Every structure is written in C-alpha cells, then in structure tokens.
C-alpha cells in the first residue's frame, strides 16, 4: 500500500472530531468459495472449466470510526482456499467424464477498507464497504484425479510436469454488504457477504492429462498460474471489552 494513501487516511482520521473516533475490534469466522481466472495460465479453453471449491477461515477486524456513517477497517485473517481445474469435453469414443486438478492455499490477508452505513439510530443497519486486501497465497497441497464412465481406455492418467510451490502476493479488490446489529452507536454482531478479486497470478503448476487405446490417443497439457476470486460469508462478533474511546475520553462500557 502506498505511504501517501496511508498518510491520507491518517490525516482524515486525525481531523475528525474526537467524539467520532471510537475504535472497535472484533473477531469472526468465514466460509468461502474460490474461482480461478486464466491469469498467466495456458490451456485449451474449450476443454477447461472450474468447480465448486469451498474453504473456511478466521479473522480479526479493527474499525476506526470517522463519523456516525463512515469508518476505516483493517485487521488480519487466515483463510484456507482451494481452486479446482476441470478438463472436460474429452471427445473420446465411448467415454464420458473429466480430469480434475486441485490446488489448496493458506491465504494471509490484511484489508484496508472504507465503509459506509446510515447515521440513523436503528438496532439493525446495512453497511457497504470497498477497498483493497493485501493477500499472500501460500500453496499447501495439490491433488489430481479423474472420473470416467463408459468404455474407459486401458491407458489413462494425469501427471505433474512442474510445480513452483512459491508464495505469491496479490492486491485483491474487495466489496461487501453487511447487516449490523447495533448497540447505540457501537456494532455488536455482523453478517457479511463479500467478493474479492485478485489482480496477480498465483503459483505455477503444469500437468498433462492423457487417455489412449489402440486407436485413439488424447493429450491435454495444462499450465496453471491463475488469478483467483472468492465469494465469502462471514460472521463477526464485537465484544464490549474491545471497544475503545479516543485519548482523553473515558472508555465505553
């Protein structure tokens, strides 16, 4: 994140009246589903698709309230994410099925997000957020396989030809909608749905899927270095003892 942008956020926070500078922290859990996009990959588009790939995680949030409507959020989270690449439309006589290649990641994420909610005093509010998530994608495991029906050929399989196994960084674009349960001006519980889109490719993997009989041979070489996006559902709890008043004011009860 550029220092000038951080300085701008600090200046905005410092210039806000002290009565609006409440700091709140919370922690929560998440479930996600990750999709891959081509990025730096190379494969045959007509033969390649994705599949549902659920994951989960935990995180902490830190809010700096600028006013009754606006806030800046940061924090940190660790999420387990997975994408599945499916090789299908095989066009092999008498056979129906697909190959699959799965890669799992441990993702360390630090968001910098600005949020808006209405200033009306209501027990439940919607909040809208947008920003950037600094993400480290750490590959943790890979697996491959196939599912075939029909006249399955005697020679069939999938083998890896290259594995990078390196941590990659991506600034991910982020948007979310949240339902807040409020206690006066403080948040207590939060349910959110968010979408996160990675701008940089993840670690590179290459493999070849093949199938052959006495008449037909099919080979599907694939290089994967995709960008990733995720839908995420989260629940966050904000305990009273993690609400702090600005310097010079008493701590909220």
Wavefront OBJ file of the C-alpha trace (Angstrom):
o trace
v 0.000 0.000 0.000
v 1.430 3.415 -0.945
v 2.601 5.540 2.040
v 0.810 8.613 0.618
v -2.540 6.799 0.790
v -1.919 5.678 4.375
v -0.970 9.257 5.279
v -4.218 10.490 3.717
v -6.264 8.046 5.810
v -4.378 9.041 8.952
v -4.995 12.725 8.205
v -8.715 12.156 7.698
v -8.909 10.226 10.951
v -6.954 12.873 12.859
v -9.117 15.694 11.501
v -12.374 14.032 12.601
v -13.945 15.314 15.861
v -12.846 13.272 18.845
v -16.400 12.267 19.672
v -16.455 10.230 16.434
v -13.117 8.488 16.842
v -14.279 5.320 18.579
v -12.098 2.290 17.860
v -13.718 -1.145 17.816
v -12.240 -4.589 17.361
v -13.928 -7.903 16.667
v -13.217 -11.433 15.552
v -15.062 -13.901 13.382
v -15.220 -16.917 11.106
v -15.767 -17.285 7.377
v -16.661 -19.747 4.651
v -15.585 -19.113 1.073
v -15.795 -20.423 -2.444
v -12.867 -19.710 -4.764
v -12.842 -19.422 -8.551
v -9.840 -19.329 -10.857
v -9.367 -16.990 -13.818
v -6.876 -17.505 -16.612
v -4.180 -15.063 -15.492
v -0.852 -16.385 -16.831
v -2.262 -19.882 -17.454
v -2.182 -21.739 -20.757
v -4.827 -24.309 -21.603
v -7.461 -25.174 -24.197
v -10.466 -23.026 -23.301
v -12.989 -25.475 -24.762
v -11.708 -28.283 -22.513
v -11.190 -26.357 -19.276
v -13.611 -25.287 -16.563
v -13.958 -24.894 -12.816
v -15.986 -26.409 -9.988
v -17.298 -25.523 -6.543
v -14.318 -25.246 -4.175
v -15.325 -24.377 -0.585
v -12.961 -23.256 2.158
v -13.019 -21.576 5.576
v -11.064 -19.153 7.742
v -10.851 -16.919 10.811
v -10.005 -13.244 11.187
v -9.856 -10.161 13.367
v -11.233 -6.732 12.441
v -10.254 -3.262 13.632
v -12.559 -0.312 12.899
v -11.646 3.360 13.173
v -14.934 5.254 13.226
v -14.627 8.570 11.382
v -18.256 9.605 11.894
v -21.641 8.027 12.521
v -21.643 6.844 8.874
v -18.021 6.399 7.801
v -15.302 4.082 9.094
v -11.935 2.683 8.069
v -11.357 -1.041 8.617
v -8.189 -3.079 8.761
v -7.215 -6.280 10.560
v -5.838 -9.684 9.584
v -7.185 -13.071 8.573
v -6.067 -16.575 7.690
v -8.193 -18.458 5.156
v -7.919 -21.884 3.550
v -8.815 -21.580 -0.138
v -8.880 -24.071 -2.987
v -9.468 -23.978 -6.710
v -10.312 -26.912 -8.966
v -9.411 -27.036 -12.667
v -11.564 -29.492 -14.620
v -10.530 -30.875 -18.034
v -13.740 -31.955 -19.774
v -15.357 -32.246 -23.223
v -12.847 -35.011 -23.925
v -14.413 -36.240 -27.174
v -13.055 -39.738 -26.634
v -15.163 -42.500 -28.273
v -17.462 -44.283 -25.808
v -16.190 -42.366 -22.756
v -17.819 -39.657 -20.647
v -16.011 -37.941 -17.789
v -13.345 -35.446 -16.781
v -9.927 -34.941 -15.204
v -9.506 -32.644 -12.185
v -6.533 -30.844 -10.679
v -6.898 -29.235 -7.209
v -4.599 -26.715 -5.523
v -5.054 -25.598 -1.899
v -3.688 -22.395 -0.399
v -3.257 -20.882 3.021
v -4.071 -17.198 2.497
v -2.911 -14.465 4.863
v -4.953 -11.319 4.276
v -4.693 -7.732 5.534
v -7.540 -5.476 4.358
v -7.713 -1.701 4.075
v -11.367 -0.868 3.528
v -13.637 2.158 3.826
v -17.196 1.534 4.989
v -20.452 3.472 4.920
v -23.703 2.979 6.844
v -26.662 5.245 7.552
v -26.412 7.544 10.565
v -29.944 6.842 11.814
v -30.199 5.269 15.245
v -31.559 1.808 14.458
v -30.798 -1.588 16.011
v -30.057 -3.090 12.580
v -28.223 -1.399 9.706
v -26.786 -2.216 6.332
v -23.150 -1.287 5.696
v -21.378 -1.071 2.334
v -17.602 -1.450 2.041
v -14.925 -1.289 -0.642
v -11.151 -1.349 -0.658
v -8.054 -3.483 -1.175
v -6.915 -6.682 0.531
v -3.182 -7.430 0.612
v -3.078 -11.207 0.162
v -0.303 -13.767 0.469
v -1.190 -17.013 -1.319
v 0.857 -19.865 0.173
v 0.330 -23.169 -1.713
v -0.153 -26.008 0.756
v -1.160 -29.078 -1.274
v -2.189 -30.339 -4.695
v -4.120 -33.366 -5.873
v -5.319 -34.787 -9.174
v -7.648 -37.467 -10.432
v -10.353 -38.373 -12.910
v -13.912 -39.667 -13.108
v -14.846 -41.703 -16.188
v -17.771 -43.833 -17.284
v -18.274 -45.982 -20.363
v -15.557 -47.758 -22.276
v -12.648 -46.415 -20.232
v -9.343 -46.851 -22.145
v -6.572 -49.015 -20.679
v -4.087 -46.128 -20.641
v -5.344 -43.125 -18.677
v -3.927 -40.758 -16.109
v -2.661 -37.343 -15.149
v 0.881 -36.427 -14.174
v 2.597 -33.264 -12.998
v 5.453 -31.818 -15.049
v 6.297 -28.703 -12.989
v 5.451 -27.354 -9.520
v 6.526 -23.871 -8.428
v 5.433 -24.098 -4.755
v 6.147 -20.450 -4.025
v 4.280 -17.808 -2.059
v 2.772 -15.096 -4.238
v 1.364 -11.652 -3.398
v -1.737 -10.063 -4.844
v -3.565 -6.793 -4.152
v -7.155 -8.034 -4.243
v -10.083 -5.712 -4.969
v -12.787 -6.041 -2.335
v -16.501 -5.147 -1.960
v -19.026 -6.261 0.665
v -22.505 -5.767 2.063
v -23.094 -6.309 5.780
v -26.035 -6.494 8.160
v -25.097 -4.988 11.524
v -26.700 -5.443 14.911
v -26.030 -2.176 16.763
v -25.926 -1.217 20.438
v -26.403 2.543 20.440
v -23.527 3.654 18.137
v -21.435 0.505 18.568
v -21.573 -2.615 16.444
v -22.125 -5.888 18.237
v -22.684 -8.537 15.547
v -22.209 -8.555 11.793
v -23.175 -10.846 8.925
v -21.440 -10.091 5.617
v -21.219 -11.287 2.054
v -18.156 -10.155 0.127
v -16.426 -10.570 -3.217
v -12.662 -10.435 -3.616
v -10.855 -10.346 -6.973
v -7.113 -10.987 -7.235
v -5.031 -8.905 -9.649
v -1.842 -11.003 -9.680
v -1.335 -14.669 -10.689
v -0.714 -17.373 -8.106
v 1.962 -20.080 -8.057
v 2.535 -22.021 -11.298
v 1.669 -25.691 -11.806
v 1.891 -27.724 -15.020
v 0.419 -31.122 -15.761
v -0.609 -33.401 -18.622
v -3.813 -35.445 -18.717
v -3.864 -38.318 -21.191
v -6.021 -41.235 -22.357
v -5.362 -43.787 -25.095
v -6.484 -47.072 -26.550
v -5.338 -48.998 -29.620
v -7.000 -46.484 -31.959
v -7.214 -43.052 -30.303
v -4.779 -41.027 -28.173
v -5.758 -37.772 -26.442
v -3.357 -35.481 -24.572
v -4.325 -32.330 -22.619
v -1.291 -30.271 -21.500
v -2.109 -27.523 -18.999
v -0.183 -24.710 -17.345
v -1.915 -23.119 -14.355
v -0.882 -19.729 -12.967
v -4.339 -18.241 -12.422
v -5.663 -15.204 -10.645
v -8.246 -16.076 -8.002
v -11.525 -14.584 -6.850
v -13.673 -15.551 -3.871
v -17.159 -15.144 -2.523
v -17.138 -15.135 1.263
v -19.771 -15.317 4.003
v -18.613 -14.074 7.405
v -19.866 -13.661 10.943
v -18.157 -11.153 13.272
v -18.657 -10.577 16.977
v -17.616 -7.308 18.637
v -17.291 -7.705 22.428
v -17.694 -4.639 24.652
v -14.207 -5.030 26.080
v -12.749 -4.447 22.593
v -14.386 -1.013 22.216
v -12.081 1.897 22.965
v -12.691 5.618 23.346
v -10.148 8.101 21.889
v -7.386 9.518 24.079
v -8.773 11.966 26.621
v -12.190 10.296 26.787
v -13.373 7.556 29.115
v -13.650 4.058 27.764
v -17.149 2.994 26.711
v -18.870 0.499 28.923
l 1 2 3 4 5 6 7 8 9 10 11 12 13 14 15 16 17 18 19 20 21 22 23 24 25 26 27 28 29 30 31 32 33 34 35 36 37 38 39 40 41 42 43 44 45 46 47 48 49 50 51 52 53 54 55 56 57 58 59 60 61 62 63 64 65 66 67 68 69 70 71 72 73 74 75 76 77 78 79 80 81 82 83 84 85 86 87 88 89 90 91 92 93 94 95 96 97 98 99 100 101 102 103 104 105 106 107 108 109 110 111 112 113 114 115 116 117 118 119 120 121 122 123 124 125 126 127 128 129 130 131 132 133 134 135 136 137 138 139 140 141 142 143 144 145 146 147 148 149 150 151 152 153 154 155 156 157 158 159 160 161 162 163 164 165 166 167 168 169 170 171 172 173 174 175 176 177 178 179 180 181 182 183 184 185 186 187 188 189 190 191 192 193 194 195 196 197 198 199 200 201 202 203 204 205 206 207 208 209 210 211 212 213 214 215 216 217 218 219 220 221 222 223 224 225 226 227 228 229 230 231 232 233 234 235 236 237 238 239 240 241 242 243 244 245 246 247 248 249 250 251 252 253
